[in-house]
Amino acid sequence: MPNSVNSFQETESYDHIIVEKGTWKKVGEFRIKPSSILWKPRGAQKYFSASLDEFTTWMNDKKQVAK
């Protein structure tokens, strides 16, 4: 087998489409980056974003209901 001269490029972000269970209607999209997390609801043109530090602080806040 010949030596490989090519390799895979790592992605800069990961996109995930969220759909309603059963109907498959799109709810929105998450985009995960090394420095931020973005959310775009269905029909929106632009993403809402939070830095990874802002997201971590929000999720670890005892006043939030995140579990």
N, CA, C and O atoms as CSV, one atom per row, in Angstrom:
chain,resi,resn,atom,element,x,y,z
A,1,MET,N,N,0.856,-1.173,0.000
A,1,MET,CA,C,0.000,0.000,0.000
A,1,MET,C,C,0.904,1.239,0.000
A,1,MET,O,O,1.859,1.290,0.776
A,2,PRO,N,N,0.633,2.232,-0.842
A,2,PRO,CA,C,1.497,3.415,-0.919
A,2,PRO,C,C,1.316,4.317,0.296
A,2,PRO,O,O,0.265,4.320,0.936
A,3,ASN,N,N,2.370,5.089,0.605
A,3,ASN,CA,C,2.284,6.062,1.687
A,3,ASN,C,C,1.292,7.152,1.309
A,3,ASN,O,O,1.227,7.562,0.150
A,4,SER,N,N,0.524,7.620,2.279
A,4,SER,CA,C,-0.476,8.656,2.026
A,4,SER,C,C,0.180,10.028,1.939
A,4,SER,O,O,1.029,10.374,2.760
A,5,VAL,N,N,-0.217,10.796,0.947
A,5,VAL,CA,C,0.279,12.163,0.808
A,5,VAL,C,C,-0.807,13.169,1.194
A,5,VAL,O,O,-0.569,14.377,1.194
A,6,ASN,N,N,-1.987,12.669,1.521
A,6,ASN,CA,C,-3.111,13.521,1.893
A,6,ASN,C,C,-3.552,13.206,3.316
A,6,ASN,O,O,-3.244,12.146,3.859
A,7,SER,N,N,-4.282,14.153,3.909
A,7,SER,CA,C,-4.852,13.909,5.237
A,7,SER,C,C,-6.182,14.651,5.345
A,7,SER,O,O,-6.491,15.503,4.512
A,8,PHE,N,N,-6.967,14.327,6.369
A,8,PHE,CA,C,-8.236,15.002,6.595
A,8,PHE,C,C,-7.993,16.345,7.265
A,8,PHE,O,O,-7.137,16.467,8.141
A,9,GLN,N,N,-8.746,17.340,6.850
A,9,GLN,CA,C,-8.680,18.642,7.496
A,9,GLN,C,C,-9.642,18.626,8.676
A,9,GLN,O,O,-10.773,18.157,8.553
A,10,GLU,N,N,-9.194,19.139,9.824
A,10,GLU,CA,C,-10.077,19.217,10.980
A,10,GLU,C,C,-11.094,20.331,10.768
A,10,GLU,O,O,-10.778,21.382,10.210
A,11,THR,N,N,-12.310,20.088,11.218
A,11,THR,CA,C,-13.349,21.098,11.069
A,11,THR,C,C,-13.159,22.222,12.078
A,11,THR,O,O,-12.626,22.003,13.166
A,12,GLU,N,N,-13.593,23.418,11.719
A,12,GLU,CA,C,-13.501,24.566,12.609
A,12,GLU,C,C,-14.691,24.637,13.546
A,12,GLU,O,O,-14.631,25.306,14.578
A,13,SER,N,N,-15.777,23.950,13.195
A,13,SER,CA,C,-16.966,23.940,14.042
A,13,SER,C,C,-17.779,22.685,13.758
A,13,SER,O,O,-17.583,22.009,12.748
A,14,TYR,N,N,-18.694,22.393,14.671
A,14,TYR,CA,C,-19.607,21.274,14.495
A,14,TYR,C,C,-21.022,21.821,14.508
A,14,TYR,O,O,-21.402,22.516,15.449
A,15,ASP,N,N,-21.805,21.524,13.491
A,15,ASP,CA,C,-23.183,21.980,13.394
A,15,ASP,C,C,-24.123,20.824,13.712
A,15,ASP,O,O,-23.924,19.694,13.266
A,16,HIS,N,N,-25.154,21.137,14.498
A,16,HIS,CA,C,-26.156,20.138,14.856
A,16,HIS,C,C,-27.534,20.747,14.652
A,16,HIS,O,O,-27.826,21.816,15.189
A,17,ILE,N,N,-28.376,20.083,13.885
A,17,ILE,CA,C,-29.736,20.539,13.652
A,17,ILE,C,C,-30.646,19.829,14.650
A,17,ILE,O,O,-30.605,18.606,14.785
A,18,ILE,N,N,-31.466,20.614,15.345
A,18,ILE,CA,C,-32.390,20.078,16.339
A,18,ILE,C,C,-33.784,20.026,15.694
A,18,ILE,O,O,-34.254,21.017,15.135
A,19,VAL,N,N,-34.436,18.862,15.780
A,19,VAL,CA,C,-35.770,18.681,15.208
A,19,VAL,C,C,-36.727,18.165,16.275
A,19,VAL,O,O,-36.308,17.567,17.265
A,20,GLU,N,N,-38.019,18.404,16.059
A,20,GLU,CA,C,-39.054,17.874,16.954
A,20,GLU,C,C,-39.156,16.366,16.753
A,20,GLU,O,O,-39.201,15.874,15.626
A,21,LYS,N,N,-39.189,15.664,17.846
A,21,LYS,CA,C,-39.308,14.210,17.778
A,21,LYS,C,C,-40.658,13.837,17.166
A,21,LYS,O,O,-41.692,14.371,17.567
A,22,GLY,N,N,-40.649,12.941,16.217
A,22,GLY,CA,C,-41.873,12.472,15.580
A,22,GLY,C,C,-42.244,13.242,14.325
A,22,GLY,O,O,-42.586,12.637,13.309
A,23,THR,N,N,-42.182,14.580,14.379
A,23,THR,CA,C,-42.581,15.370,13.213
A,23,THR,C,C,-41.391,15.755,12.344
A,23,THR,O,O,-41.565,16.079,11.169
A,24,TRP,N,N,-40.208,15.725,12.894
A,24,TRP,CA,C,-38.966,16.095,12.218
A,24,TRP,C,C,-38.937,17.560,11.780
A,24,TRP,O,O,-38.140,17.933,10.919
A,25,LYS,N,N,-39.810,18.402,12.374
A,25,LYS,CA,C,-39.774,19.832,12.072
A,25,LYS,C,C,-38.553,20.453,12.743
A,25,LYS,O,O,-38.262,20.173,13.906
A,26,LYS,N,N,-37.854,21.286,12.009
A,26,LYS,CA,C,-36.645,21.914,12.521
A,26,LYS,C,C,-36.986,22.904,13.631
A,26,LYS,O,O,-37.868,23.749,13.475
A,27,VAL,N,N,-36.272,22.790,14.756
A,27,VAL,CA,C,-36.415,23.710,15.878
A,27,VAL,C,C,-35.342,24.793,15.794
A,27,VAL,O,O,-35.612,25.971,16.027
A,28,GLY,N,N,-34.128,24.377,15.459
A,28,GLY,CA,C,-33.023,25.317,15.352
A,28,GLY,C,C,-31.715,24.594,15.121
A,28,GLY,O,O,-31.691,23.391,14.863
A,29,GLU,N,N,-30.613,25.350,15.217
A,29,GLU,CA,C,-29.281,24.795,14.987
A,29,GLU,C,C,-28.325,25.233,16.081
A,29,GLU,O,O,-28.368,26.377,16.534
A,30,PHE,N,N,-27.464,24.322,16.503
A,30,PHE,CA,C,-26.333,24.636,17.367
A,30,PHE,C,C,-25.070,24.594,16.528
A,30,PHE,O,O,-24.924,23.727,15.667
A,31,ARG,N,N,-24.171,25.507,16.768
A,31,ARG,CA,C,-22.842,25.460,16.168
A,31,ARG,C,C,-21.853,25.539,17.328
A,31,ARG,O,O,-21.866,26.491,18.108
A,32,ILE,N,N,-21.002,24.529,17.428
A,32,ILE,CA,C,-20.025,24.450,18.504
A,32,ILE,C,C,-18.651,24.773,17.946
A,32,ILE,O,O,-18.189,24.140,16.996
A,33,LYS,N,N,-17.998,25.768,18.547
A,33,LYS,CA,C,-16.646,26.157,18.165
A,33,LYS,C,C,-15.752,26.043,19.400
A,33,LYS,O,O,-16.266,25.973,20.516
A,34,PRO,N,N,-14.449,26.023,19.233
A,34,PRO,CA,C,-13.563,25.936,20.394
A,34,PRO,C,C,-13.708,27.126,21.349
A,34,PRO,O,O,-13.426,26.998,22.541
A,35,SER,N,N,-14.142,28.271,20.841
A,35,SER,CA,C,-14.213,29.470,21.686
A,35,SER,C,C,-15.630,29.927,21.989
A,35,SER,O,O,-15.819,30.808,22.828
A,36,SER,N,N,-16.644,29.349,21.323
A,36,SER,CA,C,-18.009,29.831,21.530
A,36,SER,C,C,-19.050,28.786,21.158
A,36,SER,O,O,-18.763,27.792,20.492
A,37,ILE,N,N,-20.275,29.051,21.616
A,37,ILE,CA,C,-21.424,28.222,21.286
A,37,ILE,C,C,-22.463,29.137,20.665
A,37,ILE,O,O,-22.765,30.198,21.211
A,38,LEU,N,N,-23.012,28.732,19.524
A,38,LEU,CA,C,-23.971,29.561,18.808
A,38,LEU,C,C,-25.295,28.829,18.671
A,38,LEU,O,O,-25.327,27.602,18.570
A,39,TRP,N,N,-26.397,29.590,18.668
A,39,TRP,CA,C,-27.748,29.048,18.521
A,39,TRP,C,C,-28.487,29.880,17.497
A,39,TRP,O,O,-28.441,31.110,17.538
A,40,LYS,N,N,-29.175,29.211,16.570
A,40,LYS,CA,C,-29.999,29.887,15.572
A,40,LYS,C,C,-31.359,29.203,15.544
A,40,LYS,O,O,-31.458,28.057,15.105
A,41,PRO,N,N,-32.421,29.887,16.005
A,41,PRO,CA,C,-33.751,29.291,15.943
A,41,PRO,C,C,-34.222,29.146,14.493
A,41,PRO,O,O,-33.712,29.820,13.597
A,42,ARG,N,N,-35.183,28.274,14.276
A,42,ARG,CA,C,-35.755,28.065,12.944
A,42,ARG,C,C,-36.216,29.405,12.367
A,42,ARG,O,O,-36.890,30.178,13.048
A,43,GLY,N,N,-35.858,29.671,11.133
A,43,GLY,CA,C,-36.278,30.876,10.439
A,43,GLY,C,C,-35.397,32.093,10.673
A,43,GLY,O,O,-35.568,33.110,10.002
A,44,ALA,N,N,-34.461,32.011,11.610
A,44,ALA,CA,C,-33.575,33.149,11.890
A,44,ALA,C,C,-32.462,33.213,10.854
A,44,ALA,O,O,-32.060,32.188,10.303
A,45,GLN,N,N,-31.968,34.412,10.591
A,45,GLN,CA,C,-30.879,34.606,9.644
A,45,GLN,C,C,-29.511,34.530,10.318
A,45,GLN,O,O,-28.532,34.109,9.701
A,46,LYS,N,N,-29.448,34.939,11.588
A,46,LYS,CA,C,-28.161,35.020,12.292
A,46,LYS,C,C,-28.185,34.171,13.558
A,46,LYS,O,O,-29.243,33.873,14.112
A,47,TYR,N,N,-26.994,33.795,13.995
A,47,TYR,CA,C,-26.822,33.031,15.221
A,47,TYR,C,C,-26.750,33.959,16.433
A,47,TYR,O,O,-26.238,35.075,16.338
A,48,PHE,N,N,-27.261,33.495,17.564
A,48,PHE,CA,C,-27.002,34.095,18.866
A,48,PHE,C,C,-25.766,33.387,19.393
A,48,PHE,O,O,-25.637,32.174,19.227
A,49,SER,N,N,-24.854,34.117,20.025
A,49,SER,CA,C,-23.626,33.462,20.461
A,49,SER,C,C,-23.269,33.811,21.899
A,49,SER,O,O,-23.652,34.858,22.421
A,50,ALA,N,N,-22.527,32.909,22.520
A,50,ALA,CA,C,-21.966,33.115,23.847
A,50,ALA,C,C,-20.561,32.534,23.825
A,50,ALA,O,O,-20.321,31.475,23.245
A,51,SER,N,N,-19.652,33.231,24.453
A,51,SER,CA,C,-18.295,32.690,24.545
A,51,SER,C,C,-18.338,31.435,25.417
A,51,SER,O,O,-19.290,31.234,26.171
A,52,LEU,N,N,-17.338,30.617,25.317
A,52,LEU,CA,C,-17.285,29.405,26.123
A,52,LEU,C,C,-17.255,29.760,27.606
A,52,LEU,O,O,-17.863,29.062,28.417
A,53,ASP,N,N,-16.550,30.846,27.977
A,53,ASP,CA,C,-16.509,31.288,29.377
A,53,ASP,C,C,-17.892,31.734,29.860
A,53,ASP,O,O,-18.296,31.391,30.971
A,54,GLU,N,N,-18.626,32.501,29.029
A,54,GLU,CA,C,-19.982,32.938,29.397
A,54,GLU,C,C,-20.910,31.743,29.556
A,54,GLU,O,O,-21.701,31.686,30.498
A,55,PHE,N,N,-20.815,30.794,28.639
A,55,PHE,CA,C,-21.655,29.601,28.693
A,55,PHE,C,C,-21.354,28.781,29.939
A,55,PHE,O,O,-22.273,28.324,30.619
A,56,THR,N,N,-20.076,28.593,30.243
A,56,THR,CA,C,-19.676,27.817,31.420
A,56,THR,C,C,-20.175,28.475,32.701
A,56,THR,O,O,-20.687,27.795,33.590
A,57,THR,N,N,-20.030,29.791,32.798
A,57,THR,CA,C,-20.506,30.519,33.973
A,57,THR,C,C,-22.015,30.363,34.127
A,57,THR,O,O,-22.505,30.116,35.228
A,58,TRP,N,N,-22.750,30.506,33.029
A,58,TRP,CA,C,-24.206,30.381,33.054
A,58,TRP,C,C,-24.639,28.976,33.475
A,58,TRP,O,O,-25.535,28.830,34.306
A,59,MET,N,N,-24.015,27.953,32.915
A,59,MET,CA,C,-24.400,26.577,33.220
A,59,MET,C,C,-24.058,26.184,34.656
A,59,MET,O,O,-24.752,25.360,35.251
A,60,ASN,N,N,-22.995,26.764,35.220
A,60,ASN,CA,C,-22.586,26.431,36.582
A,60,ASN,C,C,-23.248,27.309,37.639
A,60,ASN,O,O,-23.020,27.103,38.831
A,61,ASP,N,N,-24.056,28.278,37.236
A,61,ASP,CA,C,-24.742,29.164,38.172
A,61,ASP,C,C,-25.799,28.368,38.933
A,61,ASP,O,O,-26.653,27.727,38.320
A,62,LYS,N,N,-25.747,28.406,40.257
A,62,LYS,CA,C,-26.686,27.636,41.100
A,62,LYS,C,C,-28.127,28.102,40.926
A,62,LYS,O,O,-29.056,27.352,41.225
A,63,LYS,N,N,-28.329,29.342,40.443
A,63,LYS,CA,C,-29.685,29.869,40.246
A,63,LYS,C,C,-30.344,29.288,38.985
A,63,LYS,O,O,-31.565,29.350,38.839
A,64,GLN,N,N,-29.546,28.731,38.088
A,64,GLN,CA,C,-30.081,28.137,36.856
A,64,GLN,C,C,-30.631,26.759,37.152
A,64,GLN,O,O,-30.249,26.127,38.137
A,65,VAL,N,N,-31.518,26.300,36.310
A,65,VAL,CA,C,-32.123,24.977,36.506
A,65,VAL,C,C,-31.386,23.887,35.721
A,65,VAL,O,O,-31.862,22.755,35.640
A,66,ALA,N,N,-30.236,24.221,35.148
A,66,ALA,CA,C,-29.471,23.233,34.384
A,66,ALA,C,C,-28.970,22.131,35.317
A,66,ALA,O,O,-28.466,22.405,36.406
A,67,LYS,N,N,-29.115,20.890,34.876
A,67,LYS,CA,C,-28.668,19.747,35.676
A,67,LYS,C,C,-27.835,18.834,34.823
A,67,LYS,O,O,-27.357,17.806,35.303
